[in-house]
Amino acid sequence: MIAEEARGERWLRAAGLSAFALYCSWAFLMDRVHGPAAEQAAPAEVGASFSEIRLLALGDINLGRRVGQVILHGDTLYPFTRVADTLRGYDIVFANLESNISDQHGRTEHPRNNMIFTAPPAAAEALRRAGVRIVSTANNHALDFGVSARAQTIRYLEKAGIAHCGSSEKGESPYLPVLLRVNGIRIAFFAVTDLMNGTGVAWKDLVAQADTGGLLPAIREVRESADVVIVSYHGGVEYAPKASERTREFARLVLAGGADIVLGHHPHVPYGIETVGGKVAVHSLGNFVFMQPSRYWTRFSFAVSFDIVRDATGTRIRSLRGLPLRAGFQPEFLRPGDEARTIREHVRLLSSQDVQEYMTW
């Protein structure tokens, strides 16, 4: 920790004793936010070079319905026009892909039920152009337009070079993780859902259920080969003002079982963040590319930026940053002002005390 102490001394000289004390508290919190990843991953060699990645977690993305029609007509960057430059600045961008990607002969939603929708094939290219690197396909819309649409989703994502987790080809376990290695840091991604829209298909063989009996053994199996384990959880109560006890308990069990970060989706509104045993649970990231204008908190949310570092002492989350945003057909990150302040205060009040004090915006 010599480098950390040197930074602390410089901080002390520049800002005084009180600022140094605040820095030490933050460093202590972040050094705890690593869990088994740093303890069980292959140890870094003494003198190993410093490496770092920036990961951005987004909420729900629906590239069907009206957005899908725009993409069908050739504007593949339409939903990301206002955010693509920001997204491309990150090493990894993760999101929940709420819509399938399938060819329905020009349709992007069911003619009699707009709760059933799909993105067109070119949507995979939209994700790639925007800088999204990995998505969850485990959610209640995973089987909209049937099993064939789910298979098409996987095929189009892979063709575009977009990694996906949470569903699998027939015969494979849906709990298979995606393993990404960036700047020498190894991250394993899992995705599970607690919900599925009405279907006669045995969906649990195709899409990973939010079942610790299936998920935790898969985490243990990959734990030694990953520096960081991330789980996307799709569940909870839509539009509820805060995370349900079921959601919070699932996050606690998953973090205790070996994950380092849990990212929540499905409620369509933003919730708070808490640390559990030094690990991080973001209970709901709300909407991103999703138009639900009837409620305030379906139109405003935030993304979370994680700075993850690896050095001779191991791998850890160094900092958390919230990015306030306006959701919709074309989401945008907000500049400082009243709307951004309202989002920040909303998330802060729903978050644990340590997160309230040390998360930046």
Secondary structure, DSSP 8 states (H G I E B T S, - for coil): -HHHHHHHHHHHHHH-HHHHHHHHHHHHHHHHTTTHHHHHS----TT---EEEEEEEEEEE--SHHHHHHHHTT-TTGGGTTTHHHHTTSSEEEEEE-SEE---TT-SEETTEEEEEEE-TTHHHHHHHHT--EEE--STTTTTTHHHHHHHHHHHHHHHT-EEESB--TTS-TT--EEEEETTEEEEEEEEES---S-SS-GGGTB-BS-HHHHHHHHHHHHTT-SEEEEEEE-S-TT-SS--HHHHHHHHHHHHTT-SEEEEESSSSB--EEEETTEEEE--B-EEE---TTSHHHHEEEEEEEEEEEETTEEEEEEEEEEEEE-BSS-EE--SSHHHHHHHHHHHHHS-HHHHHH-B-
